[in-house]
C-alpha cells in the first residue's frame, strides 16, 4: 500500500529546527509516517505536511523492535545463576 498523496516524495536536509513546510510554508510542524522495508525489519520515517499533504524524507530510519532477535537469557536471569 502506498502513502495517500500522489505528489512525489521530496528530500529535505535535517538542519536547525524542522517545523516549516518547504512546499506551502505551513509553520506548525508535521505528521509522521513509516514506510517499512520488505521484511519489516526497519522503516523509513516520512514527514507529512498537515496543510498541503506534501511528503518529505530526511534519511531517518527506525528498527522494528518486534523483528529484532531476542536474547535467550535476559540480563536479570544472568545474575540469578
Gaussian input, Z-matrix of N, CA and C with variables (Angstrom, degrees):
# hf/3-21g

backbone

0 1
 N
 C     1     B1
 C     2     B2     1     A1
 N     3     B3     2     A2     1     D1
 C     4     B4     3     A3     2     D2
 C     5     B5     4     A4     3     D3
 N     6     B6     5     A5     4     D4
 C     7     B7     6     A6     5     D5
 C     8     B8     7     A7     6     D6
 N     9     B9     8     A8     7     D7
 C    10    B10     9     A9     8     D8
 C    11    B11    10    A10     9     D9
 N    12    B12    11    A11    10    D10
 C    13    B13    12    A12    11    D11
 C    14    B14    13    A13    12    D12
 N    15    B15    14    A14    13    D13
 C    16    B16    15    A15    14    D14
 C    17    B17    16    A16    15    D15
 N    18    B18    17    A17    16    D16
 C    19    B19    18    A18    17    D17
 C    20    B20    19    A19    18    D18
 N    21    B21    20    A20    19    D19
 C    22    B22    21    A21    20    D20
 C    23    B23    22    A22    21    D21
 N    24    B24    23    A23    22    D22
 C    25    B25    24    A24    23    D23
 C    26    B26    25    A25    24    D24
 N    27    B27    26    A26    25    D25
 C    28    B28    27    A27    26    D26
 C    29    B29    28    A28    27    D27
 N    30    B30    29    A29    28    D28
 C    31    B31    30    A30    29    D29
 C    32    B32    31    A31    30    D30
 N    33    B33    32    A32    31    D31
 C    34    B34    33    A33    32    D32
 C    35    B35    34    A34    33    D33
 N    36    B36    35    A35    34    D34
 C    37    B37    36    A36    35    D35
 C    38    B38    37    A37    36    D36
 N    39    B39    38    A38    37    D37
 C    40    B40    39    A39    38    D38
 C    41    B41    40    A40    39    D39
 N    42    B42    41    A41    40    D40
 C    43    B43    42    A42    41    D41
 C    44    B44    43    A43    42    D42
 N    45    B45    44    A44    43    D43
 C    46    B46    45    A45    44    D44
 C    47    B47    46    A46    45    D45
 N    48    B48    47    A47    46    D46
 C    49    B49    48    A48    47    D47
 C    50    B50    49    A49    48    D48
 N    51    B51    50    A50    49    D49
 C    52    B52    51    A51    50    D50
 C    53    B53    52    A52    51    D51
 N    54    B54    53    A53    52    D52
 C    55    B55    54    A54    53    D53
 C    56    B56    55    A55    54    D54
 N    57    B57    56    A56    55    D55
 C    58    B58    57    A57    56    D56
 C    59    B59    58    A58    57    D57
 N    60    B60    59    A59    58    D58
 C    61    B61    60    A60    59    D59
 C    62    B62    61    A61    60    D60
 N    63    B63    62    A62    61    D61
 C    64    B64    63    A63    62    D62
 C    65    B65    64    A64    63    D63
 N    66    B66    65    A65    64    D64
 C    67    B67    66    A66    65    D65
 C    68    B68    67    A67    66    D66
 N    69    B69    68    A68    67    D67
 C    70    B70    69    A69    68    D68
 C    71    B71    70    A70    69    D69
 N    72    B72    71    A71    70    D70
 C    73    B73    72    A72    71    D71
 C    74    B74    73    A73    72    D72
 N    75    B75    74    A74    73    D73
 C    76    B76    75    A75    74    D74
 C    77    B77    76    A76    75    D75
 N    78    B78    77    A77    76    D76
 C    79    B79    78    A78    77    D77
 C    80    B80    79    A79    78    D78
 N    81    B81    80    A80    79    D79
 C    82    B82    81    A81    80    D80
 C    83    B83    82    A82    81    D81
 N    84    B84    83    A83    82    D82
 C    85    B85    84    A84    83    D83
 C    86    B86    85    A85    84    D84
 N    87    B87    86    A86    85    D85
 C    88    B88    87    A87    86    D86
 C    89    B89    88    A88    87    D87
 N    90    B90    89    A89    88    D88
 C    91    B91    90    A90    89    D89
 C    92    B92    91    A91    90    D90
 N    93    B93    92    A92    91    D91
 C    94    B94    93    A93    92    D92
 C    95    B95    94    A94    93    D93
 N    96    B96    95    A95    94    D94
 C    97    B97    96    A96    95    D95
 C    98    B98    97    A97    96    D96
 N    99    B99    98    A98    97    D97
 C   100   B100    99    A99    98    D98
 C   101   B101   100   A100    99    D99
 N   102   B102   101   A101   100   D100
 C   103   B103   102   A102   101   D101
 C   104   B104   103   A103   102   D102
 N   105   B105   104   A104   103   D103
 C   106   B106   105   A105   104   D104
 C   107   B107   106   A106   105   D105
 N   108   B108   107   A107   106   D106
 C   109   B109   108   A108   107   D107
 C   110   B110   109   A109   108   D108
 N   111   B111   110   A110   109   D109
 C   112   B112   111   A111   110   D110
 C   113   B113   112   A112   111   D111
 N   114   B114   113   A113   112   D112
 C   115   B115   114   A114   113   D113
 C   116   B116   115   A115   114   D114
 N   117   B117   116   A116   115   D115
 C   118   B118   117   A117   116   D116
 C   119   B119   118   A118   117   D117
 N   120   B120   119   A119   118   D118
 C   121   B121   120   A120   119   D119
 C   122   B122   121   A121   120   D120
 N   123   B123   122   A122   121   D121
 C   124   B124   123   A123   122   D122
 C   125   B125   124   A124   123   D123
 N   126   B126   125   A125   124   D124
 C   127   B127   126   A126   125   D125
 C   128   B128   127   A127   126   D126
 N   129   B129   128   A128   127   D127
 C   130   B130   129   A129   128   D128
 C   131   B131   130   A130   129   D129
 N   132   B132   131   A131   130   D130
 C   133   B133   132   A132   131   D131
 C   134   B134   133   A133   132   D132
 N   135   B135   134   A134   133   D133
 C   136   B136   135   A135   134   D134
 C   137   B137   136   A136   135   D135
 N   138   B138   137   A137   136   D136
 C   139   B139   138   A138   137   D137
 C   140   B140   139   A139   138   D138
 N   141   B141   140   A140   139   D139
 C   142   B142   141   A141   140   D140
 C   143   B143   142   A142   141   D141
 N   144   B144   143   A143   142   D142
 C   145   B145   144   A144   143   D143
 C   146   B146   145   A145   144   D144
 N   147   B147   146   A146   145   D145
 C   148   B148   147   A147   146   D146
 C   149   B149   148   A148   147   D147
 N   150   B150   149   A149   148   D148
 C   151   B151   150   A150   149   D149
 C   152   B152   151   A151   150   D150
 N   153   B153   152   A152   151   D151
 C   154   B154   153   A153   152   D152
 C   155   B155   154   A154   153   D153
 N   156   B156   155   A155   154   D154
 C   157   B157   156   A156   155   D155
 C   158   B158   157   A157   156   D156
 N   159   B159   158   A158   157   D157
 C   160   B160   159   A159   158   D158
 C   161   B161   160   A160   159   D159
 N   162   B162   161   A161   160   D160
 C   163   B163   162   A162   161   D161
 C   164   B164   163   A163   162   D162
 N   165   B165   164   A164   163   D163
 C   166   B166   165   A165   164   D164
 C   167   B167   166   A166   165   D165
 N   168   B168   167   A167   166   D166
 C   169   B169   168   A168   167   D167
 C   170   B170   169   A169   168   D168
 N   171   B171   170   A170   169   D169
 C   172   B172   171   A171   170   D170
 C   173   B173   172   A172   171   D171
 N   174   B174   173   A173   172   D172
 C   175   B175   174   A174   173   D173
 C   176   B176   175   A175   174   D174
 N   177   B177   176   A176   175   D175
 C   178   B178   177   A177   176   D176
 C   179   B179   178   A178   177   D177
 N   180   B180   179   A179   178   D178
 C   181   B181   180   A180   179   D179
 C   182   B182   181   A181   180   D180
 N   183   B183   182   A182   181   D181
 C   184   B184   183   A183   182   D182
 C   185   B185   184   A184   183   D183
 N   186   B186   185   A185   184   D184
 C   187   B187   186   A186   185   D185
 C   188   B188   187   A187   186   D186
 N   189   B189   188   A188   187   D187
 C   190   B190   189   A189   188   D188
 C   191   B191   190   A190   189   D189
 N   192   B192   191   A191   190   D190
 C   193   B193   192   A192   191   D191
 C   194   B194   193   A193   192   D192
 N   195   B195   194   A194   193   D193
 C   196   B196   195   A195   194   D194
 C   197   B197   196   A196   195   D195
 N   198   B198   197   A197   196   D196
 C   199   B199   198   A198   197   D197
 C   200   B200   199   A199   198   D198
 N   201   B201   200   A200   199   D199
 C   202   B202   201   A201   200   D200
 C   203   B203   202   A202   201   D201
 N   204   B204   203   A203   202   D202
 C   205   B205   204   A204   203   D203
 C   206   B206   205   A205   204   D204
 N   207   B207   206   A206   205   D205
 C   208   B208   207   A207   206   D206
 C   209   B209   208   A208   207   D207
 N   210   B210   209   A209   208   D208
 C   211   B211   210   A210   209   D209
 C   212   B212   211   A211   210   D210
 N   213   B213   212   A212   211   D211
 C   214   B214   213   A213   212   D212
 C   215   B215   214   A214   213   D213
 N   216   B216   215   A215   214   D214
 C   217   B217   216   A216   215   D215
 C   218   B218   217   A217   216   D216
 N   219   B219   218   A218   217   D217
 C   220   B220   219   A219   218   D218
 C   221   B221   220   A220   219   D219
 N   222   B222   221   A221   220   D220
 C   223   B223   222   A222   221   D221
 C   224   B224   223   A223   222   D222
 N   225   B225   224   A224   223   D223
 C   226   B226   225   A225   224   D224
 C   227   B227   226   A226   225   D225
 N   228   B228   227   A227   226   D226
 C   229   B229   228   A228   227   D227
 C   230   B230   229   A229   228   D228
 N   231   B231   230   A230   229   D229
 C   232   B232   231   A231   230   D230
 C   233   B233   232   A232   231   D231
 N   234   B234   233   A233   232   D232
 C   235   B235   234   A234   233   D233
 C   236   B236   235   A235   234   D234
 N   237   B237   236   A236   235   D235
 C   238   B238   237   A237   236   D236
 C   239   B239   238   A238   237   D237
 N   240   B240   239   A239   238   D238
 C   241   B241   240   A240   239   D239
 C   242   B242   241   A241   240   D240

   B1=1.4515
   B2=1.5265
   B3=1.2746
   B4=1.4596
   B5=1.5239
   B6=1.3227
   B7=1.4646
   B8=1.5221
   B9=1.3184
   B10=1.4502
   B11=1.5140
   B12=1.3022
   B13=1.4571
   B14=1.5185
   B15=1.3124
   B16=1.4648
   B17=1.5278
   B18=1.3425
   B19=1.4538
   B20=1.5243
   B21=1.3248
   B22=1.4508
   B23=1.5285
   B24=1.3280
   B25=1.4581
   B26=1.5271
   B27=1.3314
   B28=1.4569
   B29=1.5232
   B30=1.3127
   B31=1.4562
   B32=1.5170
   B33=1.3315
   B34=1.4614
   B35=1.5200
   B36=1.3081
   B37=1.4589
   B38=1.5247
   B39=1.3345
   B40=1.4641
   B41=1.5281
   B42=1.3126
   B43=1.4649
   B44=1.5214
   B45=1.3196
   B46=1.4597
   B47=1.5188
   B48=1.3057
   B49=1.4604
   B50=1.5313
   B51=1.3170
   B52=1.4641
   B53=1.5261
   B54=1.3186
   B55=1.4641
   B56=1.5223
   B57=1.3257
   B58=1.4677
   B59=1.5185
   B60=1.3329
   B61=1.4591
   B62=1.5352
   B63=1.3375
   B64=1.4617
   B65=1.5318
   B66=1.3338
   B67=1.4694
   B68=1.5283
   B69=1.3435
   B70=1.4725
   B71=1.5311
   B72=1.3436
   B73=1.4542
   B74=1.5194
   B75=1.3303
   B76=1.4713
   B77=1.5271
   B78=1.3506
   B79=1.4605
   B80=1.5246
   B81=1.3124
   B82=1.4673
   B83=1.5246
   B84=1.3284
   B85=1.4568
   B86=1.5149
   B87=1.3231
   B88=1.4618
   B89=1.5168
   B90=1.3212
   B91=1.4596
   B92=1.5244
   B93=1.3304
   B94=1.4611
   B95=1.5235
   B96=1.3295
   B97=1.4491
   B98=1.5210
   B99=1.3168
   B100=1.4535
   B101=1.5166
   B102=1.3194
   B103=1.4607
   B104=1.5221
   B105=1.3445
   B106=1.4621
   B107=1.5181
   B108=1.3631
   B109=1.4568
   B110=1.5251
   B111=1.3283
   B112=1.4693
   B113=1.5246
   B114=1.3297
   B115=1.4646
   B116=1.5335
   B117=1.3201
   B118=1.4707
   B119=1.5294
   B120=1.3421
   B121=1.4588
   B122=1.5275
   B123=1.3167
   B124=1.4601
   B125=1.5239
   B126=1.3187
   B127=1.4527
   B128=1.5124
   B129=1.3254
   B130=1.4520
   B131=1.5185
   B132=1.3345
   B133=1.4544
   B134=1.5229
   B135=1.3227
   B136=1.4568
   B137=1.5232
   B138=1.3107
   B139=1.4624
   B140=1.5232
   B141=1.3286
   B142=1.4601
   B143=1.5230
   B144=1.3211
   B145=1.4603
   B146=1.5281
   B147=1.3406
   B148=1.4564
   B149=1.5252
   B150=1.3343
   B151=1.4613
   B152=1.5361
   B153=1.3391
   B154=1.4701
   B155=1.5273
   B156=1.3264
   B157=1.4640
   B158=1.5234
   B159=1.3284
   B160=1.4638
   B161=1.5221
   B162=1.3313
   B163=1.4575
   B164=1.5188
   B165=1.3405
   B166=1.4602
   B167=1.5134
   B168=1.3226
   B169=1.4618
   B170=1.5162
   B171=1.3216
   B172=1.4613
   B173=1.5181
   B174=1.3197
   B175=1.4576
   B176=1.5211
   B177=1.3324
   B178=1.4613
   B179=1.5264
   B180=1.3324
   B181=1.4611
   B182=1.5187
   B183=1.3113
   B184=1.4617
   B185=1.5294
   B186=1.3448
   B187=1.4613
   B188=1.5244
   B189=1.3076
   B190=1.4504
   B191=1.5319
   B192=1.3454
   B193=1.4623
   B194=1.5243
   B195=1.3140
   B196=1.4671
   B197=1.5271
   B198=1.3382
   B199=1.4661
   B200=1.5253
   B201=1.3217
   B202=1.4610
   B203=1.5256
   B204=1.3236
   B205=1.4589
   B206=1.5193
   B207=1.2937
   B208=1.4662
   B209=1.5246
   B210=1.3311
   B211=1.4663
   B212=1.5298
   B213=1.3199
   B214=1.4600
   B215=1.5244
   B216=1.3274
   B217=1.4593
   B218=1.5280
   B219=1.3207
   B220=1.4625
   B221=1.5193
   B222=1.3134
   B223=1.4736
   B224=1.5288
   B225=1.3241
   B226=1.4715
   B227=1.5236
   B228=1.3238
   B229=1.4608
   B230=1.5226
   B231=1.3301
   B232=1.4667
   B233=1.5209
   B234=1.3249
   B235=1.4599
   B236=1.5275
   B237=1.3112
   B238=1.4628
   B239=1.5404
   B240=1.3304
   B241=1.4700
   B242=1.4985
   A1=108.74
   A2=116.65
   A3=121.83
   A4=110.11
   A5=115.08
   A6=120.09
   A7=109.80
   A8=116.46
   A9=123.91
   A10=117.69
   A11=119.36
   A12=121.53
   A13=111.22
   A14=116.31
   A15=121.67
   A16=111.24
   A17=117.23
   A18=120.71
   A19=109.75
   A20=115.98
   A21=121.31
   A22=110.15
   A23=116.48
   A24=121.03
   A25=108.04
   A26=116.05
   A27=121.58
   A28=109.61
   A29=116.60
   A30=121.60
   A31=108.90
   A32=116.24
   A33=120.59
   A34=108.32
   A35=115.93
   A36=122.18
   A37=110.45
   A38=116.96
   A39=119.80
   A40=110.88
   A41=115.70
   A42=119.79
   A43=109.49
   A44=115.66
   A45=120.18
   A46=110.80
   A47=115.42
   A48=122.49
   A49=107.74
   A50=116.75
   A51=120.80
   A52=108.48
   A53=116.49
   A54=120.61
   A55=111.94
   A56=118.06
   A57=120.94
   A58=110.33
   A59=116.25
   A60=121.92
   A61=110.04
   A62=118.03
   A63=120.64
   A64=113.14
   A65=117.64
   A66=120.63
   A67=113.28
   A68=116.61
   A69=118.62
   A70=113.83
   A71=117.76
   A72=120.29
   A73=114.99
   A74=118.42
   A75=121.91
   A76=108.94
   A77=117.79
   A78=120.92
   A79=115.47
   A80=118.87
   A81=119.49
   A82=113.30
   A83=117.78
   A84=121.11
   A85=114.69
   A86=115.33
   A87=122.93
   A88=111.50
   A89=115.70
   A90=122.27
   A91=105.39
   A92=116.92
   A93=118.83
   A94=109.81
   A95=114.34
   A96=121.89
   A97=107.52
   A98=116.62
   A99=121.84
   A100=108.91
   A101=116.67
   A102=121.44
   A103=105.97
   A104=115.90
   A105=121.86
   A106=110.24
   A107=115.73
   A108=119.89
   A109=108.85
   A110=117.45
   A111=120.64
   A112=114.26
   A113=118.44
   A114=118.80
   A115=112.75
   A116=116.67
   A117=123.38
   A118=113.71
   A119=118.75
   A120=120.10
   A121=112.10
   A122=117.34
   A123=120.30
   A124=109.23
   A125=115.04
   A126=120.70
   A127=110.53
   A128=115.40
   A129=120.16
   A130=107.96
   A131=116.02
   A132=121.53
   A133=108.87
   A134=116.28
   A135=123.00
   A136=109.27
   A137=116.70
   A138=122.67
   A139=107.65
   A140=116.97
   A141=121.80
   A142=108.68
   A143=116.62
   A144=120.86
   A145=109.16
   A146=118.56
   A147=121.13
   A148=113.14
   A149=116.97
   A150=120.97
   A151=112.33
   A152=117.05
   A153=119.89
   A154=112.99
   A155=117.55
   A156=124.49
   A157=113.95
   A158=117.31
   A159=119.70
   A160=108.61
   A161=115.50
   A162=121.31
   A163=109.49
   A164=114.63
   A165=120.87
   A166=109.68
   A167=115.32
   A168=121.05
   A169=107.83
   A170=114.48
   A171=120.31
   A172=111.15
   A173=117.27
   A174=121.14
   A175=113.43
   A176=117.58
   A177=121.28
   A178=109.18
   A179=116.07
   A180=121.27
   A181=109.04
   A182=115.32
   A183=121.44
   A184=108.35
   A185=115.95
   A186=120.71
   A187=109.11
   A188=116.19
   A189=121.63
   A190=107.60
   A191=118.17
   A192=120.09
   A193=113.24
   A194=118.93
   A195=120.10
   A196=111.76
   A197=117.72
   A198=121.25
   A199=112.48
   A200=117.68
   A201=120.74
   A202=109.65
   A203=114.81
   A204=118.99
   A205=109.96
   A206=115.68
   A207=121.24
   A208=108.93
   A209=118.73
   A210=120.04
   A211=110.42
   A212=115.48
   A213=119.58
   A214=111.59
   A215=115.86
   A216=121.75
   A217=107.50
   A218=116.81
   A219=120.06
   A220=110.48
   A221=116.91
   A222=122.61
   A223=111.27
   A224=117.80
   A225=120.31
   A226=111.64
   A227=117.96
   A228=121.05
   A229=110.64
   A230=117.68
   A231=120.72
   A232=111.55
   A233=115.96
   A234=120.60
   A235=112.45
   A236=118.30
   A237=120.37
   A238=111.83
   A239=118.48
   A240=120.77
   A241=111.27
   D1=129.81
   D2=179.54
   D3=-90.21
   D4=160.59
   D5=177.46
   D6=-65.16
   D7=157.52
   D8=-171.97
   D9=-59.43
   D10=-42.88
   D11=-174.61
   D12=-77.04
   D13=145.03
   D14=176.95
   D15=-88.59
   D16=-6.24
   D17=179.47
   D18=-68.31
   D19=149.89
   D20=177.71
   D21=-68.38
   D22=138.74
   D23=177.69
   D24=-72.15
   D25=129.57
   D26=-179.77
   D27=-102.88
   D28=157.91
   D29=173.89
   D30=-103.92
   D31=140.48
   D32=173.34
   D33=-130.62
   D34=150.89
   D35=-179.27
   D36=-79.79
   D37=131.12
   D38=176.85
   D39=-78.80
   D40=89.85
   D41=178.22
   D42=-139.35
   D43=142.19
   D44=-178.93
   D45=65.51
   D46=-148.91
   D47=179.04
   D48=-96.22
   D49=125.59
   D50=-176.78
   D51=-103.53
   D52=98.85
   D53=179.51
   D54=-141.27
   D55=-12.81
   D56=-177.60
   D57=-104.73
   D58=130.93
   D59=179.05
   D60=-71.21
   D61=123.64
   D62=178.17
   D63=-67.40
   D64=-20.77
   D65=-177.76
   D66=-82.39
   D67=-44.71
   D68=-173.50
   D69=-121.39
   D70=-9.28
   D71=178.88
   D72=87.39
   D73=-1.37
   D74=177.45
   D75=-51.17
   D76=134.84
   D77=-170.00
   D78=-117.18
   D79=15.93
   D80=-177.78
   D81=-110.79
   D82=29.95
   D83=174.51
   D84=87.40
   D85=-170.06
   D86=-171.51
   D87=-129.88
   D88=157.85
   D89=162.92
   D90=-85.76
   D91=163.01
   D92=174.23
   D93=-123.92
   D94=155.94
   D95=176.58
   D96=-143.43
   D97=158.88
   D98=179.14
   D99=-119.66
   D100=137.96
   D101=172.30
   D102=-118.09
   D103=111.63
   D104=-174.57
   D105=-83.26
   D106=148.38
   D107=176.27
   D108=-72.35
   D109=-179.25
   D110=-171.85
   D111=-61.97
   D112=-35.92
   D113=179.52
   D114=-98.37
   D115=10.41
   D116=176.74
   D117=62.25
   D118=20.85
   D119=-179.14
   D120=-79.89
   D121=-26.94
   D122=174.43
   D123=-148.35
   D124=159.29
   D125=178.56
   D126=-132.79
   D127=150.88
   D128=174.50
   D129=-93.93
   D130=139.33
   D131=-179.42
   D132=-90.61
   D133=129.80
   D134=177.70
   D135=-114.61
   D136=141.02
   D137=172.71
   D138=-96.36
   D139=136.86
   D140=-179.70
   D141=-126.18
   D142=125.24
   D143=178.27
   D144=-72.51
   D145=124.73
   D146=178.93
   D147=-67.54
   D148=-19.93
   D149=-176.69
   D150=-87.36
   D151=-55.74
   D152=-174.75
   D153=-106.90
   D154=-5.19
   D155=176.98
   D156=68.54
   D157=15.72
   D158=173.66
   D159=-65.77
   D160=147.35
   D161=-179.03
   D162=-115.59
   D163=144.34
   D164=-176.96
   D165=-136.71
   D166=144.82
   D167=172.31
   D168=-118.01
   D169=145.20
   D170=179.49
   D171=-122.19
   D172=4.55
   D173=-179.48
   D174=87.35
   D175=8.16
   D176=179.26
   D177=-78.34
   D178=134.36
   D179=177.07
   D180=-128.66
   D181=153.93
   D182=179.76
   D183=-133.52
   D184=139.88
   D185=175.74
   D186=-80.51
   D187=145.83
   D188=175.50
   D189=-87.41
   D190=108.26
   D191=-175.49
   D192=-61.96
   D193=-25.80
   D194=-179.98
   D195=-76.06
   D196=-10.93
   D197=179.34
   D198=-102.24
   D199=-3.92
   D200=179.79
   D201=-78.05
   D202=147.63
   D203=177.03
   D204=-68.83
   D205=135.02
   D206=179.44
   D207=-91.01
   D208=140.79
   D209=177.08
   D210=-66.87
   D211=147.59
   D212=178.67
   D213=-70.21
   D214=-31.21
   D215=179.38
   D216=-126.09
   D217=130.76
   D218=179.04
   D219=-81.48
   D220=164.97
   D221=178.55
   D222=-57.41
   D223=-43.32
   D224=-179.01
   D225=-68.03
   D226=-33.21
   D227=177.17
   D228=-67.26
   D229=-34.33
   D230=178.60
   D231=-61.27
   D232=-38.11
   D233=-177.36
   D234=-78.12
   D235=-12.94
   D236=-177.09
   D237=-89.46
   D238=-6.71
   D239=179.57
   D240=-77.24

